[in-house]
Amino acid sequence: MKRLLPALATALLLSCAATPRPQVMSQADAVEHTPAAAEAQKLAPQAFAHAQKLRQEAEHAYQDDDVSGAQILDEQAIAAYTHAFVLARLAKAGARLDKAQAQLDKAGKSLHALDEKEKRVAAEADDLEMRAKVAQDALPLVPNTPASPARDKARLAAARSMAVEARLLCVSTRLLGQSSKRLEEALSKLDALDTTLSKKPSPAPIDDAIALRSRCLEALGKARRPATTKAPAAGVTDALLTELSKTGGLYPFRDDRGVVVTLRGLFQGGDTLDKAAEKTLALLGRVAKAHPSFPVLVVVHSASGAPSARDQKRGEAVAKALETAGAAKVEVQRAGGAEPLVEPGRRGAAARNQRIEIVFVSPAS
């Protein structure tokens, strides 16, 4: 009997001892007190609260000696904590994304403001450049002294070229809807100068040609000033140049008149446009229709000599094709052979010099 007493006492003590705490509950305790848990409590409070509820249920199950239930609930709690951690990370990433987007939007606005400022400065620079050119041309001319026959012949060719340039500048001004007594006087003087030049005078009236070109350039600059002042950042001329540059095979460029497209070989064996020419002119006519503030000037250049009736006929055919495609305002001018690109006596010069310019007259600098 004495030997049985110690054994009974040991059994009684074991039966009264608390059930050992499962390892998973210790793991759940550790997870609950991590920095990630504290972060999840702030950024994903609902998911964190759900995990906490599972932890409490696990504790109650353990207190009720439902060890298996406590283990299952704590495993679910750990999974719920992990879910809360993921939601917290997503919330942080979303906040960073919002901040980055805000910074990107701010940078975009700043870039747009700089772009607009650059356009305004460019437009003002173009206007100042035009004024400087006009002022330079308007300086008192030093009268040309008598020259050798060869030199005087060169001056005569230069005078013809400048007279044509002057007329095209004045006509461009008129196409923009600007007409004045001074402009009409300049055109009248150009008519008189053309008559003089046709007689091949000596000395050549190059000073008169320079003065008239300066006057027409000044008139064109004044005609554009209101539109440039109203919207200096618009950049309409550059926009049109870019648009035409994207069209293959046109190779547009800018000059004092505006945006110029040079065309050759429009007529095959007569004064009728060929099919390829009709397609090209239809395209340019649609561009003119899309940009109604740009009137169109058609300039017919001959291989050599004075303007002819055939030049006028061809110019009118081109103008009609442009108008059919939608161009609202088109005018034809003949330049004859006054502005050759290649010395007329050289081989192949005729094919290079005989051309038609489609000028989109710029309404602003």
C-alpha positions in Angstrom: 0.0 0.0 0.0 2.8 2.4 0.9 4.3 1.8 -2.6 1.0 2.7 -4.3 0.7 6.1 -2.7 3.6 7.9 -4.6 2.3 6.6 -7.9 -1.3 7.8 -7.2 0.1 11.2 -6.2 2.1 11.5 -9.4 -1.0 10.6 -11.6 -3.1 13.1 -9.7 -0.6 15.9 -10.3 -0.3 15.1 -14.0 -4.1 15.1 -14.3 -4.3 18.5 -12.7 -1.4 20.1 -14.7 -2.3 22.6 -17.6 -2.4 21.3 -21.1 0.8 22.3 -22.9 0.4 25.3 -25.3 0.6 24.3 -29.0 3.6 25.6 -31.0 1.3 27.2 -33.6 -0.2 29.4 -30.9 3.3 30.6 -30.0 3.9 31.4 -33.7 0.6 33.3 -33.8 1.7 35.3 -30.7 5.0 36.1 -32.5 3.3 37.2 -35.7 0.9 39.4 -33.8 3.7 41.5 -32.4 5.8 42.1 -35.5 6.4 45.5 -37.0 4.4 44.3 -40.1 1.4 43.7 -37.8 1.6 47.2 -36.4 1.7 48.6 -40.0 -1.2 46.4 -41.0 -3.2 47.7 -38.1 -2.9 51.2 -39.5 -3.2 50.5 -43.3 -5.5 47.5 -43.4 -7.5 47.7 -40.1 -10.4 45.5 -41.2 -8.2 42.6 -42.3 -6.1 43.0 -39.1 -9.2 43.0 -36.9 -10.4 39.8 -38.5 -7.0 38.2 -37.7 -7.3 39.4 -34.1 -10.8 37.9 -33.8 -9.5 34.6 -34.9 -6.7 34.8 -32.3 -9.2 35.5 -29.5 -11.3 32.6 -30.6 -8.2 30.4 -30.6 -7.5 31.5 -27.0 -11.0 30.8 -25.9 -10.8 27.3 -27.5 -7.6 26.7 -25.7 -9.0 27.8 -22.4 -11.9 25.3 -23.0 -9.3 22.6 -23.5 -10.2 22.4 -27.3 -6.6 22.2 -28.3 -7.3 21.0 -31.9 -9.8 23.8 -32.4 -7.3 26.3 -31.0 -4.6 25.1 -33.4 -6.9 25.4 -36.4 -8.1 28.8 -35.4 -4.5 30.0 -34.9 -3.4 28.7 -38.3 -6.3 30.6 -39.8 -5.3 33.7 -37.7 -1.7 33.5 -39.1 -3.1 33.3 -42.7 -5.4 36.3 -41.9 -2.4 38.2 -40.6 -0.5 37.4 -43.8 -3.5 38.7 -45.8 -3.5 41.9 -43.8 0.2 42.3 -44.4 -0.3 42.0 -48.1 -3.2 44.5 -48.1 -0.9 46.9 -46.1 1.8 46.6 -48.7 -0.7 47.2 -51.5 -1.9 50.3 -49.6 1.7 51.6 -49.3 2.3 50.9 -53.0 -0.9 52.7 -53.9 0.2 55.7 -51.8 3.6 55.8 -53.5 1.9 55.5 -56.9 -0.4 58.4 -56.1 2.5 60.5 -54.9 4.5 59.6 -58.1 1.5 60.4 -60.3 1.1 63.7 -58.6 4.8 64.5 -59.1 4.5 63.4 -62.8 1.4 65.6 -63.3 3.3 68.5 -61.7 6.3 67.9 -63.9 4.0 67.6 -67.0 2.4 71.0 -66.2 5.8 72.5 -65.7 7.0 71.0 -69.0 3.9 72.3 -70.8 4.4 75.8 -69.4 8.0 75.7 -70.6 6.9 74.5 -74.0 4.4 77.3 -74.3 7.0 79.8 -73.2 9.5 78.5 -75.8 6.9 78.9 -78.5 6.2 82.5 -77.4 9.9 83.3 -77.4 10.4 81.6 -80.8 7.5 83.6 -82.2 8.8 86.8 -80.8 12.3 86.0 -82.1 10.8 85.4 -85.6 9.0 88.7 -85.4 12.1 90.5 -84.2 14.2 88.9 -87.0 11.6 90.1 -89.6 11.8 93.6 -88.2 15.6 93.5 -88.2 15.6 92.4 -91.8 13.2 95.1 -92.8 15.2 97.7 -90.9 18.4 96.5 -92.5 16.8 96.7 -96.0 15.4 100.1 -95.2 18.9 101.6 -94.5 19.9 104.3 -97.0 21.3 102.6 -100.0 24.7 103.6 -101.4 24.1 104.3 -105.0 25.7 101.7 -107.3 28.5 103.1 -109.3 28.9 102.5 -113.0 30.1 99.0 -113.7 31.5 96.9 -116.5 29.0 95.4 -119.0 29.4 91.9 -117.4 28.8 93.3 -113.9 25.9 95.4 -115.1 24.3 92.3 -116.7 24.6 90.5 -113.3 23.0 93.5 -111.6 20.1 93.3 -114.1 19.5 89.7 -113.4 19.6 90.4 -109.6 17.1 93.3 -110.1 14.7 91.0 -111.9 14.9 88.4 -109.1 14.4 91.0 -106.4 11.5 92.5 -108.3 9.8 89.1 -108.4 10.5 88.5 -104.7 9.0 91.9 -103.9 5.9 91.2 -105.9 5.4 87.8 -104.3 5.8 89.4 -100.8 3.3 92.2 -101.6 0.8 89.7 -103.1 1.2 87.5 -100.0 0.3 90.5 -97.9 -2.8 91.2 -100.0 -3.8 87.5 -99.7 -3.8 87.9 -95.9 -6.6 90.5 -96.3 -4.3 93.5 -95.7 -4.6 96.3 -98.2 -3.4 99.8 -97.9 -2.5 102.7 -100.0 1.2 102.1 -99.4 0.8 98.5 -100.6 -1.0 99.5 -103.8 1.7 102.1 -104.5 4.3 99.4 -104.1 2.6 97.1 -106.6 2.2 100.0 -109.0 5.9 100.8 -108.8 6.6 97.1 -109.4 4.6 97.2 -112.6 6.6 100.2 -113.7 9.8 98.5 -112.7 8.9 95.4 -114.7 8.4 97.6 -117.7 11.8 99.2 -117.2 13.5 95.8 -116.7 12.0 94.4 -119.9 14.0 97.1 -121.8 17.3 95.8 -120.3 18.3 99.3 -119.1 21.9 100.2 -118.3 22.7 100.9 -115.5 20.4 98.2 -114.0 17.8 99.7 -111.5 18.9 97.3 -108.8 18.5 100.0 -106.1 14.8 100.4 -106.9 14.3 96.7 -106.8 15.9 96.5 -103.3 13.9 99.3 -102.0 10.6 97.8 -103.2 11.4 94.4 -101.8 12.1 96.0 -98.4 8.7 97.9 -98.6 6.8 94.7 -99.4 8.6 92.7 -96.7 7.7 95.5 -94.2 4.1 95.3 -95.3 4.0 91.6 -94.8 5.5 91.8 -91.3 2.9 94.4 -90.3 0.1 92.3 -91.7 1.2 89.3 -89.5 1.8 91.3 -86.3 -1.8 91.3 -84.9 -2.1 87.5 -85.2 1.4 87.0 -83.7 0.7 89.3 -80.8 -2.7 87.7 -80.1 -1.3 84.1 -80.0 2.5 84.2 -79.9 2.8 80.6 -78.8 0.5 79.1 -81.4 3.3 78.1 -83.8 0.9 77.6 -86.7 3.5 77.8 -89.4 5.8 75.3 -87.7 2.8 73.0 -87.2 1.9 73.1 -90.9 5.6 72.6 -91.9 5.7 69.5 -89.6 2.4 68.2 -91.0 3.6 68.5 -94.6 7.0 67.1 -93.8 5.3 63.9 -92.7 3.8 63.5 -96.2 6.3 61.6 -98.3 8.0 63.2 -101.2 6.9 66.8 -100.7 10.0 68.2 -98.9 8.4 71.6 -97.7 10.5 74.5 -96.5 10.0 77.9 -95.0 10.8 81.3 -96.4 9.5 84.9 -95.9 6.2 84.1 -97.5 5.4 81.0 -95.5 5.6 77.2 -96.1 6.6 76.3 -99.7 6.2 73.0 -101.6 8.0 72.8 -104.9 6.5 70.6 -107.7 7.9 69.5 -111.1 6.7 67.4 -113.9 3.0 68.1 -113.3 2.2 68.4 -117.0 3.1 65.7 -119.6 3.2 66.9 -123.2 0.8 69.7 -122.8 -1.1 71.8 -120.3 -3.2 69.0 -118.8 -2.3 67.7 -115.4 -1.3 64.0 -115.2 -2.9 61.6 -112.7 0.0 61.7 -110.2 -0.1 65.5 -110.2 -3.9 65.5 -109.6 -3.4 63.3 -106.5 -0.6 65.5 -105.2 -2.6 68.7 -105.7 -5.7 67.1 -104.2 -3.7 66.3 -101.1 -2.4 69.9 -100.9 -5.9 71.2 -101.5 -7.1 69.2 -98.5 -4.3 70.6 -96.4 -5.3 74.1 -97.4 -8.9 73.3 -96.5 -7.8 72.1 -93.1 -5.8 75.3 -92.5 -8.1 78.1 -93.9 -6.0 80.9 -92.3 -3.3 80.0 -94.8 -4.1 81.4 -98.3 -2.3 79.7 -101.2 -0.1 81.4 -103.7 0.7 79.4 -106.8 4.0 80.6 -108.4 4.9 79.4 -111.9 8.6 79.5 -112.8 9.7 79.1 -116.4 13.0 77.6 -117.5 14.1 81.1 -118.8 12.8 84.3 -120.2 9.7 86.4 -119.4 6.4 85.1 -118.1 4.3 83.6 -120.8 0.6 82.9 -121.5 1.3 79.2 -121.1 2.6 79.8 -117.6 -0.6 81.5 -116.7 -2.7 78.7 -118.2 -0.7 76.1 -116.2 -1.0 78.1 -113.0 -4.7 78.3 -113.4 -4.9 74.6 -113.9 -3.0 74.0 -110.7 -5.2 76.6 -108.8 -8.4 74.9 -110.1 -7.2 71.5 -108.8 -6.4 73.0 -105.4 -9.8 74.8 -105.2 -11.6 71.6 -106.2 -10.0 69.8 -103.3 -11.1 72.5 -100.8 -8.6 75.4 -100.9 -10.6 78.5 -100.2 -8.2 81.3 -101.4 -5.8 80.7 -104.2 -3.9 83.2 -106.4 -1.6 82.6 -109.4 1.6 84.6 -110.1 4.2 84.1 -112.9 7.9 84.6 -112.1 9.2 83.7 -115.6 12.9 82.8 -115.5 13.8 85.5 -113.0 14.6 83.1 -110.2 16.6 80.2 -111.6 17.9 77.6 -109.3 20.6 76.5 -111.7 22.5 78.7 -114.2 20.4 78.6 -117.4 23.3 77.6 -119.6 24.2 74.5 -117.7 23.1 71.0 -118.7 19.8 70.0 -117.2 19.1 73.5 -116.0 15.7 73.8 -117.7 14.3 70.8 -115.9 15.4 72.2 -112.6 14.3 75.8 -113.1 10.9 75.0 -114.6 8.8 74.4 -111.5 5.7 75.4 -109.6 5.7 76.6 -106.0 2.7 76.0 -103.8 3.1 78.6 -101.1 0.9 78.4 -97.9 1.1 82.1 -96.9 1.7 82.3 -93.1 -0.8 84.4 -91.2 1.6 85.0 -88.3 5.4 85.1 -87.7 
